[in-house]
Amino acid sequence: MNGADLLVKCLEKEEVDVVFGYPGVAICPFYNSILSSEVKTVLIRTEQNAAHAASGLARVTGKVGVCAVTSGPGATNLITGIATAYADSIPLVCITGQVDSSLLGSDVFQEADITGASESFVKYSYLVKDAEDIPRIMKEAFYIANTGRKGPVLIDVPIDVQNQVVTKFRYPDEIKMRTYKPTVKGNIVQIHKVGKELEKAKSPIICAGGGVFLADAQEELRTFAEKFQIPVVSTMMGIGVMPTEHPLYFGNVGNNGKSYANRAMNESDLLIMVGARVADRAVSQPDLITKNKVLVHIDIDPCEIGKNAGPTIPLVGDAKYIFEDLCNEEIECEHSAWVQTLNSYKETMAPKRNPNPDYVDPAEFIKKLSYKMEDDAVYVADVGQNQIWSCNYHVVKNGRFMTSGGMGTMGYSIPAAMGAKVGSPDRQVVAVCGDGSFQMSMMELATMRQHGVAVKVMVIKNNVLGMVRQYQHFTYKDNYSVIDLTGSPDLEKIAQAYDMPFIRVENMSQADEAIDKFLNTEGSVLMECLVDPMDLV
């Protein structure tokens, strides 16, 4: 055996089914060894998307996503995908090839200090110097990636280490890391305090973030909310924690969220923030939002608690266990009047739109699409106006809503949807993007075609960088700069080139028929929806 064989055997021990990547000389020993295993490989078309695809798989399966690329530009191209996963706490193991160990620091062909370059965007990184260390390093990497506050771990393996001969393979049975022991169970004294505050509260609310999904705590949160009749709002990353039409769910908060959701959080006297970083997109003024209320902040990462807002009751631990413990508390409370008040806000503060009838109304179209999608479907939104329309109008039933929240990476939706479909092939997966973000990852239509990954791709086309145009409209009084997408390809011809069915929707009279065809046609489909360039989110 050699070091590359060990890498593959470790993947098998971790029950990894698929690796997304792009080979090059420095990672070739690994890709040669993987041919002899049952681990499937998916050749993506640019390295950034290997991380996005691995992220999509991780988010629907709960397993660690894996990608592998070569040294130099292959590794540096991966950084945006790693940063995107880090910002949203998605567990990845990213394997990079590296030049020969003896040449490190010599500025040889395709050498890049990837462990140094990615330092800000990984939980931990390894530069492997001896193939004998690979089993321990891989065991640690998977453990670090998928415990505590989850995130990407990078393993950089020089080509000589991949080719180094080893005489035995033993995968560790347990982890021995003195400096890494994440807290799982919440402090019971703090949990009792939450129960006492809940009994006193007249208008409590739960604000759920993406950490609820990472803890697989959706069921526990819903049980807690229903048992004590506590309304729920979510951050962008928490959309789907409660079904959109659940009677206790009142939408997503933030700059582009529901006005009634923001009002609900403002007027609450007890705010239970769980799995959310209290960052600017969800809470623009943390000091204001926490004024005159009790703030309970639940998070697996102690560094997040108190970073942007000072909690009354900090509670470190895994949300799944914390909500189980909270449900076992003997709490007497009654909040029907508060729920009724929020329902009145929802009715009177619903956004009013005046769409151009000559075009597709993206809000209404997304809502129609949602109702026709399967119950457990996965909806992946890209970044830009399409993301905000998706957040506000997609109706989650018992499926998943996914997007790039923390980093806001354009081009995320298609590769992430592709990874989600590979990870969960029996679920319906739809990627929604703008015509700008589509062109950042449309090369992955080839990957979908090659590997038979049936993702439905919807492009909201307005021929501009819509979110930037909207910002320039308000901030610079229509002094538009570098937002015109003239020169974009004919999407019908793109679809033909990749042997995909194509649908064009010009106005809402075509919506129902187009959506039915889009969802019911076998395999991948590309659908273009023409939207008024002046439409605002």
N, C-alpha and C positions, 0 to 999 in steps of 0.2 A: 504494500500500500504506500501511497504518498499523501502529502498534506491535502491535496485536492480531494482524494478519496475520503479522507477524514471529514472534510467539510460536508460532503454529500451524506456520509453515514450519520453525521450529527443532525442534518435536516430530516433524515428518515426517523431518527429517534424522537425528534420533536413533532413528528407526524405532519410535516409540511407536504402539501399536495402539489403546490405549483410555485415556480420562481419566475418573476417577470424580469426581463433584462435585455442586455445588448452586449454581445461578446466583443472582445478585442484580444490582442496577443497576451496582455498581462493577466487576463482572466481565463484564457483558453484551457489551462489544465483543469480548472473547475468544470468548465462546460464539457470537456472530454470525459471527465469522471461521471457527470450526471447522466450521460447516455446509458450507463449500466444500472441505473436506478429506476424506481417507479415514479420519481418526482417529475412532474410535467414541467416543461419550459414553455414560456410564451415570449416570442420575440416582439418587443414593442419597437416603435419607429424613432423614438428619441428618448434619451435616458431619463429626463425629468418625469416622463409619463410612466416609467417603471415604478417609481415611488408612488405616484398617484394611483396606479392600478393596484399595487400592493395595499395601499391605504383603503381603497374601496372594498377589497376582499376582507381586510381586517375588520372594517366597520360592520359588515353584515354577518360575519362568522364569529367574531369575538376572538379569533386566533391571531397570531402574529403574522403580518404580511412580510414577504421576503422578496428582495430584488437583488440583482447582481450585475455589475457593469465593470468595464475595464478602467484602466488608470487614466491620468491626465484629464483630457476633456470629457471622457466618459464619466469620470467621478465628479468633476466640477459641474457638469450638466445636471447631475443628480441632486445638487444642493437645494435648488428651489423646491423640489419634491420633498426632500427631507425637512426643510424649514416649514413647509405647509403641514406636514404630519406633526411636527413638534408643536406648532401653534395650536393645534387642535387635540393634542395628546393622543395620537394614534400610534399603536404599537407596531414598529417595523424593525426588522433586522436587515441592514443594508450591507452587502458584501461588495468590496471593491478590490480589483486587482491592483497591484503596484509593481513598479520596476524592481529589478534585482536588488536585494538588500545591500550588496556591496557598492551599489551605485547611488544609493540614497544621498541626497545633498549635492549631487554632481550636476544637476540641471540637465539630465539626459533626456532623450526623446520620451515624451508623454509622462514625465514625472510631475506630480503635483502633491503637495502636502495636504492631503484630503482630511486627515485627522485634525490638523490645525485649522484648515479652512472651514470645516463644518462644526467647530467647537461650540459656537453659539446656538446650534440647532439640534444637538443630540443630547440624550440623557447621559450617554457614555460612549467612548470610542476606544478601539483597540488597534494597535499596530502589531501584527503577529510576527514574532522574531524566530520562533521555533515551532515546527509542526507538532511537536509533542504537546504543546499547550492548547492546540485547537479544540479538543473535547471540552476542557474546562472553560475556555473562552466562549464557546458556542452555548454551553449550558448557562453561563452567567448572562450572556447577551439576551437570550430568550426570557430569562427570569426578570432581568431589569426592564426590558421593553414592556412586559405585560403585567407588571405589579406596581403598586403605589400609583403615582401619577404616571400613566403610561406614556410611551413616546418612542422615538427611533433610537436605535443603537447601531453604530457603524463599526464594521470589522474590515480593516485594510490588510490584505494578504499579499506580500511580495511574491513574484513568480517563482523564485528559487525555493521559498517556503512551501508553495503549492507542490513543487516537484520533489521536495525533500522526502527521502525514503524513511518510513517508520515501520517498526516490527510488530506493533500491537495496537489494538483499539479498545479503549474502555471508556464508556460514557459515564460521567459521574451520576450517582443516584440522588445526591442532594447538593444543595448550595451551601457553601460556607463563606459568607461575606460579612465580616465584622462591622463594616461601615455602612451597610445598606440593610435596614430593617424597617420597612414601611409599616405604619400603624394601620390596622384593619378594623378592630373593634373600637367603637366610640367609648369615651369615658362615661361610665354610668352616672356619675354625679352630674355631669353636664347634661345628660339626657333627662334626668329628673328635673333639672332647671327648665329645660325646654317645655316639659309637660306642665309645670306650674305656670309658666308664662302663657301657655296656650289656654289654660283655664281662665286666666284673667283677660285675655284678648277679646275685643269686640269685633275686630276686623283683620284677622290674620290672612296672610297670603304666602304661598310657596312660589319661589322663582327658580325654575329648574333649568340647569345648563347641560352641556354635552357630557359632563361627568356622570350623569345618571345613566346614560347609555353605556359608558365605559365600565361602570360598575354592574351593568345588567340589572339595574334596580327599578326599571319601569313599573313592574308589577307591584313591588313593595311601596313605591311612591303613590301609585294609584290607590292601593288598599288603605294607606294612611290618610290620603286626602278624602276618600269616600267615608271612612269610618268616622272622621271628625268634621266632615263637611267643610273642608278648607279649600278655597278657590286656588287655582294654579295658573300662573303665567310662565312663559319660557323665554330664554334667550334664543337667538337664531340657531345655535347649535343644539338647543333643547327641543326644537320643534319635533313633535311626534311622541314625546314622552307621554302625553295624553292624546287620545284621538281628538282631532280638531273640533268635532261636534259633541264632545263630552260635556255634560251640563256644568261641570266644575272648571272647564278650561276657558280662559279668557284671552288667548292670543299671545303673540310674542311682543316683547318690550324692546325699547331702543329707539334710536333716531328715526329708523324707517319701520318701526313696529306699529302696532295698533294703538291709537290714542287712548282707547278705553283700558287697554292693558297697562299703559304707563300711568294713567290716572288711578287705577286700582292699586298699583304698587305705591304710588305717592300717598294715598289716603289710608293705607294699612297701618295698624298700630303694632303688628308683629310681622316681620318679614323673615321668612326662612329661605335663605339663599343656599342652594345646594348644587355642587358641581359646576360652579360658574366663577369666573375670575373677577367679576365686578369691574369689567373694563369699559372703555368709552363707548363702544358700539351698543352695549346694553344699558349702561348707566353713565350718562354723560357727566353728571355732577354727583359723585358718590356722597359727599358731605350733605348735600341737600336731600337726597333720597333717603338717608338714614336719620334725618332730623325728626325728633319727637316720636321715635318708634324703637322697639326692641329689634335688634338685628341678630339673628342666629345664622352663622356662616358655617356650613358643613362642607368639608373638602378633604380629600385624601392627602393633599399636598399642604403641609403646615405653612409653607412659604406664601401661599396665596391668601391665607386668612390674615386680615389686617393690612394687606399690602396697599389696597386702594380705598378701603373703608374699615373703620374700627368696629368690630362686632361687640355686641353686649355679651353674647354667649358664643365663644369659639368652640367648634366641635370637629376634631380631626378624626377621620376614619373613612371606611368604605360605606358609601351611601346605602348599599343593600343591607348591611348588618345594622346600620343606624336606624333605618326605617322599620326594620323588623323589631328592634328594641322599643322604638317609639310606639309601635302598634300595641305592644304589651303593657304600656303604661296605663294606669287607671286614671283617665282624664275625663272630667265632666265639662262639656262646653256646648254651645249652641250658636250657630252662625247663619241661620236661615235669612235673617233680615239683611245681613251683609251680602249674601249671595244674591238676594233679590235686588239690592241696590246696584250690584255689578251687572246684573242682567238688564237693568234699565239703562245703564251707561252703554252697554253693548248695542242696544236698540237705537238709542238717540245719537250715538257718536260714531256710527258706522261710516266709513269714508264714502263720499259721493263722487262718482266719476261722470265725465261727459265725453265719452270716446267718439272719435271720428267714424261715422258709419261707413266710410269708403274703405276702411282698413279693418284688420282683425283687432278686436279689443283683447289685449293680452290677459287682463284680469279675468274676464268672463271665460275666455278660452281655456285658461289654466284650470279654472274651477270645473268646467265641463269635462276636461281631460281627466281630472281627479276622480270625479264620480264614475267615469267609465273604466278607470283602471282597476285591476284586480285588488282584492281586499288586502293582501300582504305585499303589494308591489313596492318597489324601490324607486324613488324619484330623486334624481341627482341634479341639483341646480348649479349652474356655473356662477360667474361673478359679473356684476354690472346690473343694469335695470332688470334683466331677466331674473336675477337672484331675488331682488326685492319684490317683484310681482309674484314670484314663486313662494316666498316666505309668507306673503300676506293672503294669497288666494289658493294655494294648493291645499286640498283637503286630505289630511292623513287619516286613513281608517285604521288598519292594523299593520301597516307597512312601515317603511323608513323614509325619512327625508334627510338627504345628505347634501352638504355644500362645504366650501372652504370658508370657514368663519373667521378664524384668527388672523390668517395671512391674506385672505382675499385673493387667491391666485387664479387669474384668468387661464382658461384652458383645462381646468380641473375636471369638468363634468364627464367628458367622453372617456378618458382613461379610468377614472374612478368608477364610472358605471360599468365599464368593461371588467374591471376587477371584481365588482359586486356580482356580476353575472357569472363569472368564472367560479367565484366562491359559493354562489347559491344559484345553480343553473336552472332550477325549477321555478324561480320567481320571475315575475315580469319586471324588467328594468328599463326605465326611461331616463334619458339625459336631455336636459333643457339648457340651451345656451343662446347667446346672442351671435350675430354674424361676425363680431370681432373675436370673441372667445372661441368660436367654432374654428376659425382659421389658425388658432394657436395649437390645435390638436387634431385637425382633420386628417392628418397622416395616419392616425390610429384606425381609421376606417379599413386600412389595409390589414392591420392586425386582427380586427374583427372578422374580416373576410377569410384570412388565412386559417384562423383557429375556430371558425364557426361560432363566434360569440354574438348572440342575437340581442343586440341593444337597439332600442328605438331612440332615434336622435331627432329632437325638435329644435329648429333654429328660428329664433325670433329675429326677423330681419328688418332693420330700419335704416341701413346704409350709413350709420354713424356709430361712434363710440358713445352710446346713449347716456351712460352715467356721467361721463366727463362733459358731454354736451349740456346735460341738465345743470351741472355745477357751473359751467361757464355762462349759461343762460341767466342764472340768478346772481352769480358773483361778479361777472364781467359784462353784464347787460348785453348779452348776445354777441359779444366779441369772441367768436369761435376760433379756436386754434388747434390744428392737427387732429381733427376728429372725423374727417370725411373719409369714408371707406370706399370711395370710388375706385374701381379696379378690382373689386372682389370678384371671385369666379362665379360662373353660372352654376348654381347648386344642382340643377337638373343634370347637367353634364358631369358634375362631380359624382353624382349618384350612379350615372351610367358607367363611369370609369371604374367604380368599385362594385359594379353589378348589384346595386341596391335599388329596390323600388323607391320611387320619388313621388311626393305629394306636395302640391303648392296650394296654400289657402290665402285667398285675397281679401275676404271679408267674412263676417259672421254667418251669413246665409249658407256658407259651405262648411261650417264648423262641425256639425254633428256627423255628417257623412265622412268628412276627412278624418275625424278622430276614430270612428269605427274602423275605417280602412287601416289607419296607422297602427292601431292596437291589435287588430285581428289578422293582419297579413303575417304569414310565417317568416321568421328570420328578421334580420335588421331592416329598418326602414328609415329613410331620411325625409323629414317633413319641414317645409319652409312656410312660415307664417309672416305675412307682410304687415308691418306695424307702422303707424304714423310716427315719423321721426320726431314730432313735437309732443308725443305722448309722454307724460311724466309719471313717476312712481308716487 
